[in-house]
Amino acid sequence: MPKHITVLERASDTVRGHLISGWALPPTQLKQARERLGRLAILFSVLWSISLVLVVILVPLDGRIPRASFLAFAAFFGTSLLMTLVLYLVTRVKFLSDSQALNLGLVYEVALCFMISYVSIWRVYVDTGWLPSATWTGLIIVTYPLIIPSPPRRTLATGLAAAATAPLSVLILNLNGTIPFNVFDYVGITLDPLICVAIAVFGSRVLHGMHQEVARATELGSYRLQERLGSGGMGEVWLAEHRLLSRPAAIKVMRPQVIGGSNDDVTVLVQRFKREAQATSMMHSEHTIDLFDFGMTDEGLFYYVMELLEGFDMEHLVEEWGPVRPERVIHLLRQICHSLGEAHESGLIHRDVKPANLYVCHYGRDYDFVKVLDFGLVKGAEESRIDDQKLTAANVTGGTPAYMSPEQILGHRPADGRSDIYAMGCVAYWMVTGQLVFEGSTPMETMVHHTRTQPVPPSERSEIEIPSRLEEIILSCLEKDPDNRPQNVDDLDENLGAVPLDELWSKQRAREWWSVHRPTARRS
């Protein structure tokens, strides 16, 4: 499981309503289209600014253009510049959803075509006495849906409205007496934009279809992938939504082929991935990540769907805010015991307990609610060492060196629940000191320290006062011999609950801490 280090936002109305909006594109593509619209607005802002400057400087020098016409030109270019700047601000400020911003972009397309049609027809007639056979509106009608891929029907409606701006401009110029009325002028000025509309709709159908194909390619079962949250050795984690229920979720996916290696290596990874999903689905502890669904696609993509958590992992907790108060450490560790206790009773060992796999959440009305993640290395306590070696060979790691127990490293005896207890000792040490128990220059050196070196008492490496009884418990978890550690997580939980404290970590204290320190929501 990749490291979760940020608060994840719940699915927004944009996520839930992107199909209802009429764009029929997933939120990621809508967001990208909005960004392209912003860049297009920048380009047009530059062009309109240059045009306005040229009009102000050069037109007064042309004696053929009356002052009223000069002011009208300046007003047109100034209005166009203002509209474009407003459009750019809309793409940057989030008071409108992505689909609403794109709808406004289509309105801008029509307004832009009207400005260009009117000024072009007017200017050409003043200079030549003839109406132009075509204007730049045709180019805009064709290229706009290539930049902002709207659905074909929406492209048709917008294109027809944009094409109508040419005869509308001729009508206005007829009514104000600038040019004489001629029905053939309407036919001639309308034909070219209509041809461009037909081309635009065809291109929109092809391009929009390609975008929808991409969207369908990111669907797994009843879920649609939205945004990659992170990646790790076992796969990638994506933000996703249920296509019917609009329920946010996190999906872990793996394409075994991308890791290379032999077919046997791929088979081993698929077996491990399936085992992680199956092991997690059997857990009912409220402190174990909930699994919604899992499966494999025809393309060999294995995935499982789990709840989307709001919070951060314990690694980030310490890195961001420093060593944790002892009473809070105890509060968090006892929740981990609850999850691992159920796993151990079912004959399953996690084998990769580490801060990055322990998630501190705002969960419903609870704060500092722990969820244990990533059972990717879980194994049955009765599995043979030969089978275990197969499942930890080649490209697959058998744990994290900084948190591996001596028996995991040496392999001289089968690992059991006490290996997870050793890892919990390493986690507790990290939380109260902000430092690893052992840090070698290489992973191998770190593992050697775990098998041979006695840890420095955490009180000698921490800036906070650690109760002596808590320190004793941490060091007992770090005993090299499993027989000298707490023999099960229930014993560890009981020992932690008996640590004398001046003040307990209460729900109110947790709520107050989160209200002050909760980071700005963002997705990694």
C-alpha positions in Angstrom: 0.0 0.0 0.0 1.5 3.4 -0.9 2.1 5.8 1.9 -0.9 8.0 2.7 0.3 11.4 3.9 -2.6 13.8 3.3 -6.2 14.4 4.1 -8.4 13.1 1.3 -11.5 15.1 0.3 -14.8 13.4 0.1 -16.3 13.2 -3.3 -17.7 16.5 -4.4 -20.8 17.5 -6.3 -18.5 17.6 -9.4 -17.7 14.0 -9.0 -21.3 12.9 -8.4 -22.8 15.0 -11.1 -20.4 14.8 -14.0 -22.8 12.6 -16.0 -25.9 14.7 -15.2 -24.0 17.8 -16.3 -24.3 16.5 -19.9 -20.6 16.4 -20.7 -20.5 12.6 -20.1 -16.8 12.7 -19.1 -15.1 11.7 -15.9 -14.0 14.5 -13.5 -10.4 14.1 -14.3 -11.0 14.8 -18.0 -13.4 17.7 -17.1 -10.6 19.2 -15.0 -8.1 18.9 -17.8 -10.5 20.5 -20.2 -11.0 23.4 -17.7 -7.3 23.9 -17.5 -7.0 24.0 -21.3 -9.9 26.5 -21.4 -7.9 28.7 -19.0 -4.8 28.5 -21.3 -6.9 29.4 -24.3 -8.3 32.4 -22.4 -4.7 33.6 -21.8 -3.9 33.3 -25.5 -7.0 35.3 -26.5 -6.3 37.9 -23.8 -2.9 38.5 -25.4 -4.4 38.7 -28.9 -7.2 41.1 -27.8 -4.7 43.3 -25.9 -2.5 43.6 -29.0 -5.6 44.3 -31.2 -6.8 47.0 -28.8 -3.4 48.7 -28.6 -3.1 48.7 -32.4 -6.6 50.2 -32.8 -5.9 52.9 -30.3 -2.5 53.8 -31.9 -3.1 53.2 -35.7 -6.8 53.9 -36.4 -6.7 57.6 -35.4 -4.0 58.0 -38.1 -6.3 56.6 -40.8 -8.4 59.4 -42.0 -10.9 57.1 -43.7 -12.3 55.9 -40.4 -14.7 58.3 -38.6 -14.3 58.9 -34.9 -17.5 57.1 -34.2 -16.2 54.0 -36.0 -12.9 54.2 -34.1 -14.7 54.3 -30.8 -16.9 51.4 -31.8 -13.8 49.3 -32.8 -12.1 50.2 -29.4 -15.3 49.3 -27.6 -15.5 45.9 -29.3 -11.9 45.0 -28.6 -12.1 46.2 -25.1 -15.3 44.2 -24.4 -13.7 41.1 -25.9 -10.7 41.5 -23.7 -12.9 41.9 -20.6 -14.9 38.8 -21.5 -11.8 36.8 -22.0 -10.3 37.9 -18.6 -13.6 37.0 -16.9 -13.4 33.6 -18.6 -9.9 33.1 -17.3 -10.9 34.0 -13.8 -13.7 31.5 -13.9 -11.3 28.7 -14.9 -9.1 29.7 -11.9 -11.6 30.3 -9.2 -13.6 27.3 -8.0 -17.0 29.0 -7.4 -18.3 27.1 -10.5 -18.0 23.4 -11.1 -15.8 22.1 -14.0 -18.9 21.4 -16.2 -20.4 24.8 -15.4 -17.1 26.5 -16.3 -17.0 24.6 -19.6 -20.6 25.6 -20.4 -19.5 29.2 -19.9 -16.6 28.5 -22.3 -19.2 27.5 -25.0 -21.1 30.7 -24.4 -17.8 32.6 -24.8 -17.2 30.8 -28.1 -20.5 32.2 -29.5 -19.8 35.6 -28.1 -16.3 35.5 -29.6 -17.6 34.5 -33.0 -20.1 37.4 -32.9 -17.4 39.9 -32.1 -15.1 38.7 -34.9 -18.0 38.4 -37.4 -19.2 41.9 -36.8 -15.9 43.6 -36.8 -14.6 41.6 -39.8 -17.7 42.2 -42.0 -17.8 45.9 -41.0 -14.1 46.5 -41.6 -14.0 44.6 -45.0 -17.1 46.5 -46.2 -15.6 49.9 -45.2 -12.4 49.1 -47.0 -13.7 47.4 -50.2 -17.4 48.0 -50.4 -18.0 44.2 -50.5 -18.9 41.7 -47.9 -16.3 39.0 -47.1 -17.0 35.5 -48.3 -15.8 34.1 -45.0 -14.5 35.2 -41.6 -12.4 33.8 -38.9 -15.4 32.4 -37.2 -15.2 29.2 -39.3 -11.7 28.4 -37.9 -12.9 29.0 -34.4 -16.0 26.7 -34.9 -13.7 23.9 -36.1 -10.8 24.2 -33.7 -12.7 25.0 -30.5 -14.2 21.5 -29.9 -10.7 20.0 -30.5 -9.4 22.0 -27.5 -12.5 21.6 -25.4 -14.0 18.2 -26.3 -17.7 18.8 -25.9 -20.4 16.1 -26.7 -21.5 16.1 -30.4 -25.0 17.5 -29.7 -23.5 20.3 -27.6 -21.0 21.0 -30.3 -23.8 21.1 -32.9 -25.9 23.5 -30.9 -22.9 25.8 -30.1 -21.7 25.6 -33.7 -25.0 26.6 -35.1 -25.3 29.5 -32.7 -21.7 30.6 -33.6 -22.5 30.3 -37.3 -25.6 32.4 -36.9 -23.4 35.3 -35.7 -22.3 36.0 -39.3 -25.8 36.6 -40.8 -26.8 38.3 -37.6 -23.9 40.8 -38.0 -25.1 41.5 -41.6 -28.6 42.1 -40.3 -27.5 44.6 -37.7 -25.3 46.4 -40.2 -28.3 46.5 -42.6 -30.6 47.9 -39.9 -28.2 50.7 -38.8 -27.6 51.7 -42.5 -24.0 50.7 -42.7 -24.5 48.3 -45.6 -27.4 47.8 -48.0 -29.8 44.9 -47.8 -29.2 41.9 -50.2 -30.5 38.4 -49.6 -27.6 36.8 -51.4 -25.3 38.4 -48.8 -27.0 36.3 -46.1 -26.7 33.1 -48.1 -23.0 33.7 -48.9 -21.9 34.7 -45.4 -23.8 31.7 -43.9 -22.5 28.9 -46.1 -18.9 28.8 -44.9 -19.7 28.7 -41.2 -22.3 25.9 -41.7 -19.7 23.7 -43.5 -17.4 24.4 -40.6 -20.2 23.3 -38.1 -20.5 20.0 -40.0 -16.7 19.4 -39.8 -16.7 20.4 -36.1 -19.5 17.9 -35.2 -17.7 15.1 -37.0 -14.5 15.8 -35.2 -16.3 16.2 -31.9 -17.9 12.8 -32.4 -14.6 11.1 -33.0 -12.7 13.0 -30.3 -15.4 12.7 -27.6 -15.8 9.0 -28.4 -12.0 8.6 -27.8 -12.3 10.4 -24.4 -15.2 8.1 -23.5 -13.2 5.0 -24.5 -10.4 6.2 -22.2 -13.0 6.7 -19.4 -14.4 3.1 -20.0 -10.8 1.8 -19.9 -10.5 3.2 -16.3 -13.6 1.4 -15.1 -13.2 -1.6 -12.8 -16.4 -3.4 -12.2 -18.9 -0.9 -10.9 -16.2 1.7 -10.1 -14.6 4.4 -12.2 -11.0 5.5 -11.5 -10.7 9.2 -10.9 -7.2 10.1 -9.7 -4.0 8.2 -8.7 -3.3 8.7 -5.0 0.0 6.9 -4.9 2.0 3.8 -5.9 4.0 1.2 -4.1 5.7 -2.1 -4.5 2.4 -4.0 -4.6 0.5 -1.8 -7.0 -1.2 1.6 -7.3 -4.0 3.2 -5.3 -6.6 5.3 -7.1 -9.5 7.5 -6.0 -12.6 6.0 -7.5 -16.4 6.4 -7.4 -19.2 3.9 -7.7 -20.9 4.5 -11.0 -24.4 4.2 -9.6 -24.1 5.0 -5.9 -21.6 7.8 -6.3 -19.8 6.4 -3.3 -16.1 7.4 -3.0 -13.6 4.6 -2.5 -9.9 3.8 -2.9 -9.0 1.1 -5.4 -5.7 -0.8 -5.3 -4.7 -2.2 -8.6 -1.8 -4.3 -9.9 -0.7 -5.3 -13.4 1.7 -8.1 -12.6 3.3 -7.9 -16.1 4.8 -4.5 -15.5 7.2 -5.8 -12.8 9.0 -8.0 -15.3 10.5 -11.3 -14.2 9.4 -14.8 -15.0 5.8 -16.1 -15.2 6.4 -17.8 -11.9 7.1 -14.4 -10.3 3.9 -13.0 -11.8 2.0 -15.9 -10.5 3.4 -15.4 -7.0 2.5 -11.7 -7.0 -1.1 -12.5 -8.1 -1.3 -15.1 -5.4 -0.2 -12.6 -2.8 -2.5 -9.9 -4.1 -5.5 -12.3 -3.9 -4.5 -13.3 -0.5 -4.3 -9.7 0.7 -7.8 -9.1 -0.5 -9.2 -12.3 0.9 -7.4 -11.8 4.3 -8.7 -8.2 4.6 -12.2 -9.2 3.6 -12.3 -11.7 6.5 -11.6 -9.1 9.1 -14.4 -7.5 11.0 -12.5 -5.3 13.4 -13.5 -1.6 13.1 -9.8 -0.8 13.1 -9.1 -2.8 10.0 -9.6 -1.2 6.6 -13.0 -2.2 5.1 -12.9 -4.0 1.8 -15.9 -3.5 -0.5 -15.0 -5.7 -3.5 -12.2 -7.3 -5.4 -11.6 -9.1 -8.7 -9.6 -9.4 -11.9 -10.3 -8.0 -15.3 -10.0 -9.9 -18.6 -6.8 -7.9 -19.2 -5.2 -9.4 -16.1 -5.6 -6.4 -13.9 -6.2 -7.4 -10.3 -7.9 -4.9 -8.1 -9.8 -4.5 -4.8 -12.0 -1.7 -3.6 -11.7 -0.3 0.0 -13.0 2.6 2.0 -11.6 6.0 1.4 -10.0 7.3 4.6 -9.7 10.9 5.7 -6.5 11.5 7.6 -2.8 10.6 7.5 -0.5 7.7 8.4 1.6 7.6 11.5 4.8 8.2 9.6 3.5 11.6 8.4 2.1 12.3 11.9 5.5 12.2 13.4 7.4 13.7 10.5 5.0 16.7 10.4 4.4 17.3 14.1 7.2 15.5 15.9 7.2 12.9 18.7 3.8 12.0 20.0 2.6 12.4 23.6 2.8 9.1 25.6 -0.9 9.1 26.4 -1.8 9.5 22.7 0.7 6.8 21.7 -1.1 4.4 24.1 -4.5 5.4 22.7 -3.3 4.7 19.1 -1.4 1.5 19.9 -4.4 -0.1 21.7 -6.5 0.3 18.5 -3.8 -1.4 16.5 -4.0 -4.3 19.0 -7.7 -4.6 18.3 -7.1 -5.1 14.6 -4.1 -7.4 14.9 -5.8 -9.4 17.7 -8.6 -10.5 15.3 -6.0 -11.4 12.6 -4.0 -13.5 15.0 -7.0 -15.3 16.3 -7.8 -16.2 12.7 -4.3 -17.6 12.3 -3.1 -14.6 10.2 0.0 -12.6 10.7 0.4 -9.1 9.1 4.2 -9.1 8.9 4.5 -5.5 7.6 3.3 -3.4 10.6 4.9 0.0 10.1 3.8 3.6 10.5 3.0 4.0 6.8 0.4 1.2 7.1 -1.2 2.6 10.2 -3.7 5.3 9.3 -4.9 8.0 11.8 -8.4 9.1 10.7 -11.3 11.4 11.3 -13.8 8.6 11.1 -17.4 9.7 11.5 -17.6 11.5 14.8 -14.3 10.0 16.0 -10.9 11.6 15.8 -7.6 9.7 16.1 -9.3 6.6 14.9 -6.8 4.0 13.7 -7.2 1.9 10.6 -4.6 -0.9 9.9 -3.8 -1.2 6.2 -2.0 -3.4 3.7 -2.3 -7.0 4.6 -0.2 -7.7 1.4 2.3 -9.8 3.4 -0.2 -11.5 5.6 0.3 -15.3 5.9 -1.2 -18.1 7.8 0.7 -19.1 11.0 0.7 -22.7 9.8 2.1 -22.1 6.4 5.4 -23.9 5.7 8.6 -22.1 5.4 9.0 -23.4 1.9 5.8 -21.8 0.8 6.7 -18.6 2.7 10.0 -18.4 0.8 8.2 -18.7 -2.5 5.9 -15.9 -1.6 8.8 -13.6 -0.5 11.2 -14.4 -3.3 12.3 -12.6 -6.4 10.8 -9.2 -6.7 8.7 -9.5 -3.6 9.8 -8.0 -0.3 9.3 -10.0 2.9 8.8 -6.9 5.0 10.2 -3.5 5.8 13.8 -3.7 7.2 13.3 -1.0 9.8 10.4 -2.9 11.4 11.3 -6.6 10.8 11.6 -9.0 13.7 14.8 -11.0 14.1 13.0 -14.3 13.2 11.6 -12.7 10.0 15.1 -11.7 9.0 17.0 -14.9 10.0 14.2 -17.3 9.1 15.5 -19.7 11.7 12.0 -20.2 13.2 8.5 -19.7 11.8 7.1 -16.2 12.4 4.0 -15.8 14.4 1.9 -13.0 16.0 4.9 -12.0 18.2 6.6 -10.8 15.0 3.9 -8.3 14.7 4.4 -7.3 18.3 8.0 -6.7 17.6 7.0 -4.4 14.8 4.6 -2.6 17.1 7.5 -2.0 19.4 9.4 -0.4 16.5 6.3 1.7 15.7 5.9 2.8 19.3 9.7 3.7 19.4 9.3 5.8 16.3 6.3 7.6 17.7 7.8 8.6 21.1 11.3 9.5 19.7 10.7 10.5 16.0 13.6 8.1 15.2 13.9 4.5 14.0 15.1 1.9 16.5 18.1 1.1 14.2 19.3 3.0 11.2 22.0 1.4 9.0 23.6 2.7 5.9 22.0 -0.1 3.9 18.9 -2.2 4.5 21.1 -5.2 5.2 22.9 -3.3 7.9 19.6 -2.3 9.5 18.5 -5.9 9.5 21.7 -7.0 11.1 21.2 -4.5 13.9 17.7 -6.0 14.6 19.2 -9.4 15.0 22.2 -8.4 17.2 22.1 -4.9 18.6 20.3 -3.9 21.8 18.2 -0.8 21.3 18.9 2.4 23.1 16.1 3.2 25.6 13.7 5.6 23.9 13.9 8.0 26.9 17.5 8.7 26.0 16.6 9.7 22.4 13.3 11.6 23.0 12.6 15.2 23.8 9.4 14.3 25.7 9.1 12.6 29.0 8.3 8.9 28.6 6.7 7.0 31.6 9.1 4.3 32.8 6.4 1.7 32.5 5.7 2.6 28.8 9.4 2.4 28.1 9.6 -1.0 29.7 6.7 -2.2 27.5 8.3 -0.8 24.3 11.6 -2.5 25.1 9.9 -5.8 26.0 8.3 -5.8 22.5 11.8 -5.3 21.0 13.3 -8.4 22.7 15.3 -10.5 20.2 13.7 -13.7 21.6 10.0 -13.9 20.9 9.5 -15.8 24.2 10.6 -12.7 26.1 8.0 -10.4 24.4 4.4 -10.0 25.3 3.0 -13.4 24.0 -0.1 -11.9 22.3 -1.6 -8.5 21.5 -4.2 -8.9 24.2 -1.4 -9.0 26.8 0.2 -6.0 25.1 -3.2 -4.2 25.2 -3.7 -4.9 28.9 -0.1 -3.7 29.7 -0.6 -0.5 27.8 -3.9 0.1 29.6 -2.2 -0.2 32.9 0.5 2.4 32.3 0.0 5.2 34.9 -0.6 8.5 33.3 -1.2 12.0 34.6 -3.8 12.6 32.0 -5.6 10.3 29.5 -6.0 11.0 25.8 -9.7 11.8 25.6 -12.0 12.3 22.7 -12.1 16.0 23.5 -8.3 16.3 23.4 -8.2 14.5 20.1 -10.9 16.8 18.6 -9.0 19.9 19.8 -5.8 18.6 18.3 -7.4 18.0 14.9 -9.1 21.4 14.9 -5.7 23.0 15.2 -3.4 20.7 13.3 -5.5 19.2 10.6 -3.7 19.8 7.3 -5.3 21.5 4.3 -7.1 18.8 2.3 -5.4 17.7 -0.8 -4.8 14.5 -2.8 -1.5 13.0 -3.2 
